Structures are given as structure tokens and as C-alpha cells.
Amino acid sequence: MYTSWLDELHMECAQMFVEARFVEARYAQGRERETIPLLRELIRRYPLHETSYRQLMSALHRIHRRAEALETFHRAKRVLSSELGVEPCRASRTLYHRILRDEAPMPARV
């Protein structure tokens, strides 16, 4: 039973990794709008994966949906705080502040 659980966890992590790379590739091609529903689905399935929140924030910011990008940060902050008792990492906070200042969007790899 333990190895079955571990195998399932390994497969789930591998799938999440592949999906995240797929999103990064779309983003790098300038296809931000396509990444938004994919990222929302990733966040729904893996709500503790902070990188997906950052990717969504960045994609929203690049298509001038600043308020949604900022709300995404606050959602991540609520989830991480309530589930793990931690604050968003430095990269997430930095991106949040860049969006607040309306600075140029981040490059593809966030």
C-alpha cells in the first residue's frame, strides 16, 4: 500500500511539472491568454503550488488585468497562510510589488 501511494504521488508531481513547463512555453511564446485557464486549473488542483500563482499573476499583468493579478497574490497569501502558516516567498512578494508599481511585466520564467 505504501509504494502504491508513493507511486501515485510521484506521478502526480511529474504531471504537475510537465503541465507547468507547458504553461511556461506558451507564456514565452507570448500566448498569455491561453495560459490563464490552464493556470487556474493548476491552482485548483494544486492550491499550495506557489509558482502557479506567480505565473498567473504575471500572465494577467502582461495582458493589463492588473487588479486580477493583485487579487491572485492575495488569494495565494490566504491559502498559504491558512494551510501552511507561511507567507508567500520573496519571488511572489517581489512580483506583487512590481505589479503594484505597474512596472514592466516579468520575463517568461517566473
Order of alpha helices (4+ residues) and beta strands (2+ residues): alpha-alpha-alpha-alpha-alpha
